[in-house]
Amino acid sequence: MDKQIIPYKFSIKSKREQIQNMFTIISTRYDLLNRIISWGLDKRWRNKVFKLVLQRNPDSVLDIATGTADMAILLSKTKARHILAIDTSVGMLAVAREKINALGLQRQIRIEIQDAENIKCPDNFFDAATITYGIRNFENLERSLSEAFRVLKSNGILVILETSVPSNPLIRLGYKLYTKKIVPKIGAMISKDKNAYEYLAESAINFQSGSEIVAILRKIGYQTVKSLPQVFGISTIYVAEKCS
């Protein structure tokens, strides 16, 4: 990802620090804004990620960049005994912890402050890993995906959900107009942080997708890599397997 795309352009802090601070600021309104901005489609796409992981009948799952733990909570339905949900934002994890405790899932889902670039878990540890709307916020994308590869068991699966830009010219035009002009206004009105949603919009439009992400995953060593565009390609699910 272009390192020039950062939330607070006049800040001297690193991208990693800015992302941590940004998500803490918007954490209490993040779930609501996801539902509004995606027209509720984000829930449908997360459910598809869940079904892909469920097919593997995992015992242990890692949810990277868990945010408010929407994906981790959904993954609890796989009956995996161990789910580790990691993120760098204290604010997002505070919301996540409240949700997990309210559902009585604290024994199944463990929350930790961890960086995707340096996952504090042994090699070959998890049956599956997920990243939903996280990879475009990573400071070093390849390193983060390599870390996910390292902690996956042989035949383990990584499933990623991320924004993407439609290939159809007319749909792409409408997508860019909505993302650039409407999303930041909705975000600023509800979250009170205009910079955050200007960044999220700009990064969504400029982030690599499709064959570019597939190429990175294959370079790292993942095999049987697939990209599954959703709703004209406004988001894409990537499925990558670590073969033995």
Buried (B, 14 or more C-beta within 10 A) or exposed (E): BEEEBBBBEEEEEEBBBBBBBBBBBBBBBBBEBBEBBBEEBBEEBBEBBBEBBBEBEBBBBBBBBBBBBBBBBBBBEBEBEBBBBBBBBEBBBBBBBEBBEEEEBEEBBEBEEBBBBEBEBEEEBBBBBBBBBBBBBBBBBEBBBBBBBBBBBEEBBBBBBBBBBBEEEEBBEBBBEEBBEEBBEEBBEBBEBEBBBBBBBBBBBEBBBBEEBBEBBEEBEBEEBEBBBBBBBBBBBBBBBBEE
